[in-house]
Amino acid sequence: ISGALAVTFPMYFDDHTIVEADMVFNGVDHRWFADYNNSFSADNFVEAVALHEFGHFIGLQHSPLGSATMFSRTGAGVGLAVGLLKDEVAAAQALYGQPVALAKLGSITGKVTMGRGLVFGAVVLAEDAHGNIIQSAVTERNGRYELTALPPATYRLRVAPLHSPDTQPQPLIRDIDISIEHQGAETGFRPTGYNQVVVRPGKSATLDFAVNRGSAPFYISAVRPATTKQNLLQLAFEPFALERTGKKQTIGIYSPTLPTSRATLRLTGDEVVYGKTTYDPNAFDGFNLISVEVTVSKTAATGVRSLFVQKGNDKAYLNGFAEILSSEEDHNFDGLDDRWQREQFAVFSSAEAHADADADADGYTNREEYVTGKNPTDAGSFPLLEIGSITVDEQGTTIQWGSVPGKRYQVWSKPDVALAKWRKTGAPVTARRSFTFFTDPSEREKFQFYRVQALP
């Protein structure tokens, strides 16, 4: 496997059922590390590459999106490839999803033509209203594409070419970067504008595209990752992250062919404010640079976006090479910050680490222990349940206690602490905030004892 980071060798029956697969990691040509918290290593992160290879194991090809785990290359260190995109989750759902769940989703199919011919290897992208890529596909030799397992919504679709294999000094996304079967993809057409389509549960929408022959006189060869340092010039061939800070950052693109004036560099989507654009001819040997100041709103929708450069009617895209990040990491989609789960559990995505699990059997889920800052693996560490006050007025007796939002509680009462039995008072209460009030309208004058139980 010389030249590759890793390779997966799957075995199939004739009906395409997977028998088994072997993943081989190249420890001869490459160095590796496994500590997620090591932000300084320039070696290859085992987890990200293993996740990529597992995608091949279950039948996925390479993705045309730079931020995808299934992109054909991954950068050194802990990067964006450690988390799956919605596009990749949908691919797994389409292949292995339960019929009941798939019935709630829809699809979009169609073909891409140029003149009287069908276009092979065109990238079709479906974006949401915020410009985030939800799914992508590359057309087959019959010009057809299919986007499956789409949540019901309105999507904006466009088509763009892969990079020509002859692009110099190197193309970022070639036909062979998708798969060997995509060699010979058509790249001599211009990207389209957006067309809108509505996806409904259990239905398939149809949207065809007709593209025009030609190509822009420029393309994107590399990126300048987001930085707050104006004088820091970094040339990278991997995707980059953008944080929702509401503060100014600078991003850029490189290529020998980029214009040195009167061009605009933008991200797809909304909630991004643009500032000054600068041009640096020959910023690196043979590479022109276009940079632009961007301010990503604190309320911007998280997700993967594309960069594009435009001059006049000419436009070139770099699809899925920028990802707007959330303040929390949730790559296992359970609602908990993965960084906390990695600190508390040996395997952050294990069943015992799941948000709704109770790893230490203390009656509180991991989510509740996370919210209250407790240790989810120590039965002696749990949120304190304490009645803060009891007041009596004409409305009845009101009890207040400290609570965990989303947790259910049952109030009990009895008139005699020694002789009487505890009885439920009212129905269970679901807490909405860090403190909860409960009023017992039946009790205004008699001596009464109360207790509050946290329900599992």
N, C-alpha and C positions, 0 to 999 in steps of 0.2 A: 504493500500500500504506500510505497514511497511517493512523497508529494502530497499526500492527503493527511488530514488530522486524524480521521477515523473512517472506517468503512463498515457497513452492515451487509451481511450475507444472508438473505432470507431464503427459505425453502418453501415451496408451495405444492399442493396437489393440483391436478389438472383443472379443478373447478375454482382455483385461486384461493382455496383455504390455506391459511398460513400454518405450516407444520412447526417450524422453529426458525430461529435466526441467531447468528453470532455477530457481536459487535467487536471490532478490532480497533484498538487505540494505538496510534503511532507514537511509541515511546522512544524510538530511535532518532527521529528527526525533530521531535518536539518535546518541550518540557510542560509539566502539568502541575496543577494545584487544586485543592478541594475545599479550602477555607473561604466560605462566602463573605466573611468579614474582612478578608485581606484585600484592601482596596488599592494596594501598591504593586501587586504582582503583575509582571508583564508576560507571565506564562499563560497557558490555556486552561480555562476553568472546566473541570471534568463534568460537572452537572449540566452545563449548557450544551456541551457537545454530545453528552449521553442523551439528552432530551431530543436533540436534532436526530440522532441516529435511531432513537425509538420511533420517531415519526416515520422514518423509512421502514422500520420493522412492521408498522401497521398499515403501510401502503401509501404513504404520502410522498409526493415529489417535492422538488425545490419550489420555493415561493418567489414571485417577482418583487416582493416587498422587502426592502432593506432591513426593516426592524423585526422581521419574522424570525422565529427560531429555525424555520426551515429554509432560510436564505442560504445560498450556496457557500457563503463564507461567514466566519465569525471572527471578531477581533479578540485581542488578548485581554485578559482580566475578566472581571465580573461585568458583563455588559447587558444589553437589552435582550439578548437571546435566552436569558434564564426564565422569561415569562412568555406564555403563549398569547398570540393575538386572537381576536375574535374570529378572524379568518381561519386560523388553524383549529380552533375549537369547533367551528362549524364543519370543517372537513371531517373531524373525528365523529361528530354527531351524524353526519350524512352517511358515513360508513357503518357505524356501530350503534346509532341511536335507537331507543325504544320506539316502536310504532306510535304509542300514545303521545309521546313527546314530539315526535316528528309531525304528527297530524296538526299540531298547533303552529307549525312553521310553514313557510312558503318557499318559492323558488322563482328565479328569473332565467329564462333561456333565450337564445337568439343566435344570429350569425353576423359575421362581419364580412362585408364585401368591398371590393375596389373595382370600379368599372363593372365588367361582367364576370370578374373572377372572385374567388373566395380567398380570404386572408388567413394564412396559417401563422400562428405564433403572435397574434395581437394580444396585448394585455387589456383585459376588461376589468374596470374597477367600480365598485359600488360604494358610495360615500353616504354618510348620514347628513343631516341638515347642518352640522357643524364642520363638515369637511373632513371628518375622520373616516378612514377606510374601514369598512365593515367586512367586505369580502373582495377577493380578486380571482381571476381565472385567466388562463392562456388558451386561446382558441386552438382547436385541433386542425388537422389537415382539411377537414370539410368546412372549415370556417366557423364552426359552431362552438358555443360556450355554454356553461351551465353554472349558475350560482345557487347553491342549495342550502337548506337549513337556515333560512333567513327569518328573523323575527318579523312579524307583521309591522310594516312602517312604510313611509315614503322614502325612496332612495334616489340619489342622483348618480347616474352612470356616465362614464366616459371611456374612451379607448385611446391607448398610446402604444407606440412601438417599443420593442426591446432595443438595446443598443446594437448597432451593426458590429459583427465580429471583426471588421476591419478598422474599428475606431482606434485611434492612437492617442496617448501611449498605451492605454488599455481600456476596454469597455467595462463598465461596472456590472451590467446585467445583460449577458449574451444569451443566445438561444441555448447553447450547451449548458449554461448555468441553471436552466430549468430542468432539462433532462437530455440524454443523448437522442431521444426520439424527437426532440424539438429542433435539431440541427436543420438549418435551411429556412428558419422562420423569416417571414417577410418583414423587413424593417424600413422599406422605402415609402412610408406614408406619413402624413401629418396627424398629430393628435386631434381628437375631436373636441367639441364643446360638450356640455352636459345635456343629457336627456333624463327626464324624470319618470319614475314608474312606481306604482303602488303594489306592495306585496300583501296578500291576504292569507289567513290561516288555511292550510291544506290546498292552496291554489298555486298554479304556475303562471306567471306573467311572461309575456313575450316582448322582447325589444331587440330589433335589428339595427345595425349601424352600417353606414356607407362612408368609407374613408376616402380621402383624396391623395393621389400619388404625390410624392415630393418629400422633402425633409428640410429641417431648419439648418442654416449654415453653421450652427454651433450645437454643442452638447455638453453634458456635465460629466467630468471625469473624477472628481473628488469633492469632499466637503470640508468646510471649516466649522468644526463643532462649536456649539454655543459657548460664549465666553463673555466675561465682564471686563476683560482686559483688551483695550483697543489695539495695543501693540503686539499682542500674542498671536502669531500666525501659525496655525497647526494645519497640516494637510493630512486628511484621513480618508480611508476607503470604506469605512463602516458607518452605520447610522449613528445619530446623536440624540440626546435627550434635551428637552426643554422643560424648565420648571415654571410653575405658575406663581411667580413671585410678584408680578405687577411692577417689576423693575426692568430697566433697559439691559438687554443682552445683544451681542453681535453674532450673527451667523454668516456663512459665506459658501461659495462654490468655486471650484477651480476647473479650468480646461484650457488647452492651447488655443481653442477656437472661440472663447468667450469674447463678446464685444467689450470694448474699453470705454464706452460712453453710451448714454441714452438707452440703457436696458434696465429692466426692473427685475428684482428677485423677490419672490413671494412664497408664502406657505399657502396651501389650500385651507379653506375654512375661515371661521370667524373668531372674534375676541382676541385678535392680534393687531397691535398698533405698530405702524412702521415709521422709522425715522430716517436718518441720513443714509444714502447709498454711496459707497466709495468704490473706485476702480483702481486696481493695482496691476498694471501690466507686468508680466514676468515676475510675479511675486516669488515664485519658486522657478527654478530653471525650466523654461518652456511652458509654465502654467500662468495664465492670467487669473486674477481673482476678482470676484464681485462680492462685496460684503454689504449687509444692511442691518441697521439697528432694529430690533424687535422688542416689544413689550407684550408679554403674554398675560392676559387678565387672570386674576386670582380665581375667577369663576369660569374660566375656559373649560370646555368639555375635554376630558382626557382622551387620548387615543393617538392613533398613528396618522400622520399627514405626509403630504408630498411637497417637494420643492419644485418650483418652476421658474425659468428665466424667460423673459419675453422682450423682444425688440420689434416694434411694428407688428406685423402679422405672423412673425416667426416665434415659435414657442417650443421649449424643450423641458421635459419632466424628469424628475428623479423620484420614483414612486416609493412611498413608505419609508423614507430615510430620516424622518424626524418624528419623535414620539413625545407628546406632552404628558408628563407624568403626574400622578396623584401624589399627595404627601404621604400616603401609605402604600405599601407593597402588598398585593393580594394575588399572587400567582396561582394559588390553589382555589380561588373563588369562593372562600367560605366566610368572607366578611371580617376576617382578622388580619392584622398587620403581620406579614410573614416574618419580619425581623424579630418580633416578639416570640413567635412560635419557634423560630430557629434557636433563640436563646433558651427556651424552656424545654424543648423536646429534641431527642436525637434525630428524628426525621420530621421535619416541619409539616409535611403533607400526609402523615400517617393518620389512621383512624382516631387514635387517642389524642392527637393534636387538633382535631377538627373543632371548629368554634362551638358546636353544640354538644361536644363530648364532655364528660365529667371524669377526667383522668384520675383524680384522687378520691373519687366517690365521697365528696363532702357535701353534695347537694347543690353545688354551684357549677354551672358550665364554664368551659374555658373562656367563653366570651364575657361572662359575668366577672370572672377573676381578672381578665384583662382590663375591663372597664374600671375596676376598683383597685388595680395595682397589686393583686395578690399572686401567690405562687400556685399554679394549677396542678403541680405534682406533689404538693404537701397538704395532706388532709388537715393539718393544724393551721393552715393559712387560708382563711376564707373571709368574705365580707362580713363586717360586724353588723348584726341585726339588733338594734336597740330602740325601744320606744322612747321618743324624745319628749312627748308631752301628752297629757290627757286633760281635756277641758269639757265642762258641762254647761249647757245653756238650754234655752227653750227648744232648740232643734234636736237635742239629744246629747250623747257623749261622743266627742271627736278625739280620735287617736292619731298621732303623727309619729312616723318612724323613718329612719334612714333606709333608702331602698336602692335597688339596682334597676335602671330603666329596662323595661321588657320582662322583668322577673315577676312571677305571680306569687301572691301572698294570700294566706287565709287568716282571718281574725277569729279567735276563740274567746269565750268568756264563761265565767261561773260566779255565782253570788257568794260562795264560801270557799276559801282557799284550801281547807282541809277536808270538808265533807262532801262538797258538790263535785260533779263530773264536768269536765270541759265540754262545751257545746259550740258548734260552728255558729258564728254570727255573720249572717249575710253570705253572699257568693264570693268566690275568689276575686281578688283585685289585681289587675296588671299595672305595675308602676310605669309612670310616664316620665318621671324625673328622679333626681337623687333623693327626694323625700316624698312621702305619700301621706295623704289624709284619708281617714275613714270615719264616717259618722254612723253610730248606732242609734237610730231614732227611737228605739223601744226603751231605752234606758235614760232617765233624767234625774231620778232621785235615789234609787236604791243603791246600796253598797255593791260594787261589782269589781271583779278582777278580770284583766284582759291579757292575752298573749297573742303574738303574731308569729305565724309559721311561714317560712320560705318554702314554696312548693318546687318540686323538681321539674 
